[in-house]
Amino acid sequence: MRFLSSLLLILCASPAVASQFDRPIPQPQSATAELWFGLASVVLIAALGLVHHLVMRK
């Protein structure tokens, strides 16, 4: 029984059974995505500036 389970473990873990790993190919960003990311960055910086101003007033 011990030999059978060892043999089964070796057969199941063999590289022949495993599929080859295919690396994902990154897709280029669209111009629309870059525009929204830039707009969100500017809004975030403005919000941080506003919070800084409000905190410094107190």
Rosetta constraint file for C-alpha pairs under 8 A:
AtomPair CA 1 CA 5 HARMONIC 6.25 0.50
AtomPair CA 2 CA 6 HARMONIC 6.24 0.50
AtomPair CA 3 CA 7 HARMONIC 6.08 0.50
AtomPair CA 4 CA 8 HARMONIC 6.09 0.50
AtomPair CA 5 CA 9 HARMONIC 6.10 0.50
AtomPair CA 6 CA 10 HARMONIC 6.26 0.50
AtomPair CA 7 CA 11 HARMONIC 6.20 0.50
AtomPair CA 8 CA 12 HARMONIC 6.11 0.50
AtomPair CA 9 CA 13 HARMONIC 6.17 0.50
AtomPair CA 10 CA 14 HARMONIC 6.16 0.50
AtomPair CA 12 CA 17 HARMONIC 7.08 0.50
AtomPair CA 13 CA 17 HARMONIC 7.25 0.50
AtomPair CA 13 CA 18 HARMONIC 7.79 0.50
AtomPair CA 14 CA 18 HARMONIC 7.05 0.50
AtomPair CA 15 CA 19 HARMONIC 7.90 0.50
AtomPair CA 29 CA 33 HARMONIC 6.36 0.50
AtomPair CA 29 CA 34 HARMONIC 6.83 0.50
AtomPair CA 30 CA 34 HARMONIC 6.44 0.50
AtomPair CA 31 CA 35 HARMONIC 6.14 0.50
AtomPair CA 32 CA 36 HARMONIC 6.28 0.50
AtomPair CA 33 CA 37 HARMONIC 6.08 0.50
AtomPair CA 34 CA 38 HARMONIC 6.09 0.50
AtomPair CA 35 CA 39 HARMONIC 6.15 0.50
AtomPair CA 36 CA 40 HARMONIC 6.03 0.50
AtomPair CA 37 CA 41 HARMONIC 6.14 0.50
AtomPair CA 38 CA 42 HARMONIC 6.30 0.50
AtomPair CA 39 CA 43 HARMONIC 6.24 0.50
AtomPair CA 40 CA 44 HARMONIC 6.04 0.50
AtomPair CA 41 CA 45 HARMONIC 6.24 0.50
AtomPair CA 42 CA 46 HARMONIC 6.17 0.50
AtomPair CA 43 CA 47 HARMONIC 6.08 0.50
AtomPair CA 44 CA 48 HARMONIC 6.19 0.50
AtomPair CA 45 CA 49 HARMONIC 6.19 0.50
AtomPair CA 46 CA 50 HARMONIC 6.18 0.50
AtomPair CA 47 CA 51 HARMONIC 6.17 0.50
AtomPair CA 48 CA 52 HARMONIC 6.12 0.50
AtomPair CA 49 CA 53 HARMONIC 6.19 0.50
AtomPair CA 50 CA 54 HARMONIC 6.19 0.50
AtomPair CA 51 CA 55 HARMONIC 6.07 0.50
AtomPair CA 52 CA 56 HARMONIC 6.10 0.50
AtomPair CA 53 CA 57 HARMONIC 6.35 0.50
AtomPair CA 54 CA 58 HARMONIC 7.06 0.50
